[in-house]
Amino acid sequence: MTCQGVWRRIYAPSHKFIGTIWEMKEYKINGLKLKELRESKDLTQGQLAIKSGLRQSHISRMEQGLRPNATLTTLGKLADALHVPVGELVTEPIPQEEMISTRIFLRQKYGVDERTATQIEEIIETLLHLRKVREEHEAETEGGSPP
């Protein structure tokens, strides 16, 4: 059995090289939903490109359906930038077994034990919750509501 895939170089939004990963599969992206989500956040394609670390032309092609497929890495970057689950960007659900868990990633990348990986995952989830609360508060404040 052969594995079809490609090595991808991973960069931080600052364009600093992080490492490489092997990506085996692409998923059908819902370009109209991507555009709808972007516009609902009052972002231009250029702003989304900056937030996600992707090229504006790449985002434009995805929204227009000219680039109908995306890897989990690309989907993850878009989902993070838009603050939505990856599943909202695809036309069909991604099987759970194809989604690498944070704990598995931490164990493989940093060699931490399961207990430590679980603790780090809990910290990440807490930080994401706090970010959501802060953004909701900022949205209320900007909307003219008293603090």
BELBEL-V912510 format. One line per field, one symbol per residue. ss: DSSP state (h for helix, s for strand, l for the rest). psi: psi as a letter, one per 20 degrees, with the letter a starting at -180 (. if undefined). burial: b if it has 24 or more other ideal C-beta (glycine too) atoms within 12 Angstrom, else e. A space follows every 10 residues. Layout:
ss = ???
psi = ???
burial = ???
This chain:
ss = lllllsssss slllllssss sssllssssl hhhhhhhhhh llllhhhhhh hhlllhhhhh hhhhllllss shhhhhhhhh hhlllhhhhs lllllhhhll lhhhhhhhhh lllhhhhhhh hhhhhhhhhh hhhhhhhhhh hhlllll
psi = pqppaqpppp qrhjjppgaq qopiqqqoqn hhgggggghh jlqrhgghgg hijrqhhggg hghijhniqq rhgggggggg hilqqhhiiq hqqpphiiop qggggggggi kqrggghggg ghgghgghgh gggghgghgg ghjiqq.
burial = eeeeeeeeee eeeeeeeeee eebeeebebb bebbbebbee eebebeebbe ebbbeeebbe ebbeeeeebb bbbbbbbbbb bbbbebeebb eeebeeeeee ebbeebeeee eeeeeeeeee eeeeeeeeee eeeeeeeeee eeeeeee
